[in-house]
Amino acid sequence: MRETVTAPVSLAGEITPLGDKSIAHRALLLNVLAEGTARVENFPRGRDTLATLSSVQALGVAVDEESRLDYRSTFVVRSPGLGGLHEPAKVVDARNSGTTLRLLIGLLAGLPFFTVVAGDRSLQRRPMGRIVQPLRLMGANVWGRDGGEHAPLAIQGGSLHGISYDLPVASAQVKSSLLLAGVLAQGPTTLREPLSSRDHTERMLQAMGAHLRGEAGFIRLEPGAALHSLSIAIPGDMSGAAPWLLAGVLHPHARITVRGVGVNPTRTGLLDALRHMGARLTVASQGDQGGEPVADIIAESSQLHGVEIGGELVPRAIDELPLLALAGAFARGRTLIRDAAELRVKESDRVATTSLELSRLGVRIEERPDGMVIYGGQGLRGGTVRSHGDHRLALLLATAGLVCQESVAIEGSEAVDVSYPGFWSDLHRLAG
């Protein structure tokens, strides 16, 4: 599918993004651990989150849709508890969702039956050794292609023991997989991260009654607590808000308000980076939703300057780094994105694909092993670009179209449905 985006004369209005995808995955998977009923509101119906929905149903968890509005659902989740789960009758399909696969493997490692989990071609290229190796240290029996480095993965669950483990990368998916396994293990599980990554799993486990404590870069989980079901209203997704915030900052005549966005400090790297570049962003109407901080964010036309983005900021903005490369194209001077080699093992090699497609729009950009250098101030011309089947890249290119001098035609534009179904309707409404 191809969508063509042309910059409007002005950008003004309000957007309420779908529920946070990361939290939605966890709202289903963690409620599997507790016998009982939970209500999950504002669940985003993207391809990735629906993969997690079908996965927990395959284990014997009843998930009933109470209501639906556009691409948002309210579900009632009824888990039989760990003793009532059963072996899936067929291969579980994680589709394109790395979160589904990695977190599910951690859960399955401690359950007493056999499961095979597969995914699409893109997911089968992504590295899985980073969860398989520590799970094997916990006593898990996990097999896969290339010695467990790639899916499909087969798991014979059973007895696990806790470990003390230093994560080689700051990855919320790896951390969450090991914490799910740790809930089912004998003895404590202690994890240390090189940098703090998003902490939705820790917050949710604590709210369910787990004996978990964490501080900067350190988490300790003591198993044995009786977990209770957790009802949650999922806050708006920062990654879904990000294209509108960036468009509001970059367009010369813009004021966009994004309502009800989750502003968990482990997810606000985009805001911090844009402010450092000189962006006019206002955070208002702050509150709490499901144990997560939320706020309205207003983005207005801004003059940006180049900055260096690296270190602790990277895991807090990992999904938004391609958008920050676009911001760099409009900034005065040079913008450097470093310490971001993790981008190379996403749905596409996002260092390579971001550099390639932005260069087609006239951006002077240099690819580096762990990031990019962007030389700003040149403006963007239009053209035809490709999403490479990557939803984040499709969102980036659509945002570029809103601020380009000429139209941008995006091949493979349907990729946005992985995380943001309804995106094109929101774009056409906002841009008139």
Summary of the structure (lengths in Angstrom):
residues: 432
radius of gyration: 21.0
end to end distance: 21.3
largest distance: 61.7
contacts: 1646
relative contact order: 0.14
helix: 37%
strand: 30%
